[in-house]
Amino acid sequence: MAATSRTPSVSAPEAPPQLGLRERKKLRTRIAIRQAAYRLIAEQGYDATTVEQIAEAAEVSPSTVFRYFPAKEDIVLSDEYDPVLAAALRGRPAGEPPLESLRHVLTGALAAFLATGEEELRQRTRLMVEVPAIRVRMAESMSGTAEVLADALATRGGRAPGDLAVRVSVAAVLGALREVTLYWGEHGQQGDLVAMVDQALDTLEGGLRL
């Protein structure tokens, strides 16, 4: 990442506490379903891939797929980062400006994702660009992420849950993340995605002056 003078070095968010057996089994099932979906979509395209095919490839029932993912679009968009990001936000220094906390946590998570699941991220981004239903669902998915992160940030700052200023700040940052990701996908996934997110956050921090 090409860090700016105000940007902390990128690091992955700290791992959440060790999961119990039941939670680990659920996580393995979610990952198996998602991996099966990505494999089938790569082979035959998004529209041609059915939930029934995904279930068969993941060796689960279609009802199990829907229990974990309410819609097919969610299989593409969902991940396990929200609780990790929230925990990392709560662990940032108490006096750190909220934008810097969000910058550190989000760029760190993105760098970690690129290091361990770059092909999945690239495939997800291609689908975000190519499939209108995924873009529509992405707005709903990011709304849930925004709520989780806003609650964590409000808690750390001693504000009430649902504080409007915190909600607006988190929504602005996630909106920037969304637009950068789409831009990156629309332009052949060229360039340093983490650095592009960092630059977008500089624009927010500078008061949106162009």
C-alpha positions in Angstrom: 0.0 0.0 0.0 1.2 3.5 -0.8 0.6 5.0 2.6 0.1 8.8 3.1 1.7 10.7 5.9 -1.4 10.4 8.0 -2.1 6.8 7.3 -1.1 4.1 9.8 0.7 1.0 8.5 -1.8 -1.5 7.2 -2.3 -4.5 9.4 -5.1 -7.2 9.6 -7.7 -6.8 12.3 -7.1 -9.0 15.3 -8.8 -12.4 15.2 -12.0 -12.8 17.2 -12.1 -15.1 20.2 -11.8 -18.8 19.5 -15.1 -20.2 18.2 -16.8 -23.1 19.9 -17.5 -26.4 18.0 -21.0 -25.4 16.9 -19.8 -22.1 15.5 -16.8 -23.7 13.8 -19.2 -26.2 12.0 -21.4 -23.4 10.9 -18.5 -21.4 9.6 -17.2 -24.4 7.7 -20.6 -24.9 6.1 -20.8 -21.2 5.1 -17.3 -21.4 3.5 -18.1 -24.6 1.7 -21.3 -23.2 0.2 -19.5 -20.0 -0.8 -16.6 -21.8 -2.4 -18.9 -24.1 -4.3 -20.9 -21.1 -5.6 -17.7 -19.3 -6.8 -16.5 -22.5 -8.5 -19.8 -23.1 -10.3 -20.2 -19.4 -11.3 -16.7 -19.4 -12.7 -17.5 -22.4 -14.8 -21.0 -21.6 -16.1 -21.9 -18.0 -15.2 -24.0 -16.5 -12.4 -27.4 -16.7 -14.0 -26.9 -20.4 -15.1 -25.9 -21.4 -11.5 -28.8 -22.4 -9.3 -29.1 -22.8 -5.6 -29.8 -26.5 -6.1 -26.5 -26.9 -8.0 -24.6 -25.0 -5.3 -26.2 -27.2 -2.6 -25.2 -30.4 -4.4 -21.6 -29.2 -4.9 -21.3 -28.2 -1.2 -23.0 -31.5 -0.2 -25.8 -29.8 1.7 -29.5 -29.4 1.1 -31.0 -26.3 -0.7 -32.8 -25.5 2.6 -29.4 -25.4 4.3 -28.1 -22.9 1.7 -31.1 -20.6 2.3 -30.7 -21.0 6.1 -27.2 -19.5 5.8 -27.8 -17.2 2.8 -31.4 -15.8 2.4 -30.7 -15.0 -1.3 -28.3 -16.3 -4.0 -26.7 -12.8 -4.1 -25.8 -13.2 -0.4 -23.6 -16.1 -1.2 -21.4 -13.9 -3.3 -21.5 -10.9 -1.0 -21.4 -12.3 2.5 -18.2 -12.9 4.5 -17.2 -13.3 8.1 -15.5 -9.9 8.5 -18.2 -7.8 10.2 -17.6 -9.1 13.8 -13.8 -8.9 13.3 -14.0 -5.3 12.1 -16.3 -4.4 15.0 -13.9 -5.9 17.5 -10.9 -4.1 15.9 -12.7 -0.8 16.0 -13.5 -1.2 19.7 -9.8 -1.9 20.2 -8.5 1.2 18.6 -7.1 4.0 20.9 -9.9 6.0 22.6 -8.7 9.4 21.4 -8.2 8.4 17.8 -10.4 10.3 15.3 -13.2 8.0 14.0 -12.1 8.4 10.4 -8.6 7.2 11.2 -10.0 4.3 13.1 -12.1 3.3 10.2 -9.3 3.8 7.8 -6.9 1.6 9.8 -9.4 -1.2 10.3 -10.9 -1.2 6.7 -7.6 -1.0 4.8 -6.1 -3.6 7.1 -9.0 -6.0 6.5 -8.8 -5.3 2.7 -5.1 -6.0 2.7 -5.6 -9.2 4.6 -8.4 -10.3 2.2 -6.1 -9.6 -0.8 -3.3 -11.6 0.8 -5.5 -14.7 1.5 -8.4 -14.6 -0.9 -7.4 -12.3 -3.8 -9.1 -14.5 -6.5 -12.4 -14.6 -4.6 -12.3 -10.8 -4.2 -11.6 -10.3 -7.9 -14.4 -12.7 -8.8 -16.8 -10.9 -6.4 -15.9 -7.6 -7.9 -16.5 -8.8 -11.4 -19.9 -10.0 -10.4 -20.7 -6.7 -8.7 -20.0 -4.9 -11.9 -21.7 -7.4 -14.2 -24.8 -8.5 -12.3 -27.4 -5.7 -11.4 -29.1 -7.9 -8.7 -25.8 -8.2 -6.8 -25.3 -4.4 -6.9 -28.8 -4.0 -5.5 -28.3 -6.6 -2.8 -24.9 -5.0 -2.0 -26.6 -1.9 -0.7 -28.6 -3.9 1.8 -25.6 -5.9 2.8 -23.5 -2.7 3.4 -26.4 -1.3 5.5 -26.0 -4.2 7.9 -22.2 -3.7 8.0 -22.7 0.0 8.7 -25.0 -0.7 11.6 -22.4 -3.1 13.2 -19.5 -0.7 12.7 -21.5 2.3 13.9 -22.5 0.6 17.1 -18.8 -0.4 17.7 -17.6 3.1 17.1 -20.3 4.7 19.2 -19.5 2.3 22.1 -15.9 3.2 21.9 -16.6 6.9 21.8 -19.1 6.8 24.7 -22.0 7.8 22.4 -25.5 6.3 22.3 -26.1 3.3 20.0 -27.5 4.6 16.7 -25.9 8.1 17.2 -26.7 10.0 13.9 -23.3 11.6 13.5 -21.6 8.2 13.8 -24.0 6.6 11.4 -23.4 9.3 8.8 -19.7 9.0 9.2 -19.7 5.2 8.8 -22.1 5.3 5.9 -19.9 7.9 4.1 -16.8 5.7 4.5 -18.5 2.5 3.4 -20.0 4.4 0.4 -16.5 5.4 -0.6 -15.3 1.8 -0.2 -18.2 0.7 -2.4 -17.5 3.2 -5.2 -13.7 2.5 -5.2 -14.4 -1.2 -5.5 -16.8 -0.7 -8.4 -14.4 1.7 -10.1 -11.6 -0.8 -9.7 -13.8 -3.5 -11.2 -15.0 -1.3 -14.1 -11.4 -0.5 -15.0 -10.1 -4.1 -15.3 -9.0 -4.4 -11.6 -5.9 -2.4 -12.4 -4.0 -0.6 -9.7 -3.5 -0.9 -5.9 -7.0 -1.3 -4.5 -5.9 -0.6 -0.9 -4.1 2.6 -2.0 -7.2 3.7 -3.9 -9.4 3.2 -0.8 -6.8 5.2 1.2 -7.0 8.0 -1.4 -10.8 8.1 -1.3 -10.7 8.4 2.5 -8.2 11.3 2.1 -10.9 13.0 -0.1 -13.5 12.5 2.6 -11.1 13.8 5.3 -10.3 16.8 3.1 -14.0 17.8 3.1 -14.7 16.4 -0.4 -12.7 19.1 -2.1 -11.9 18.1 -5.7 
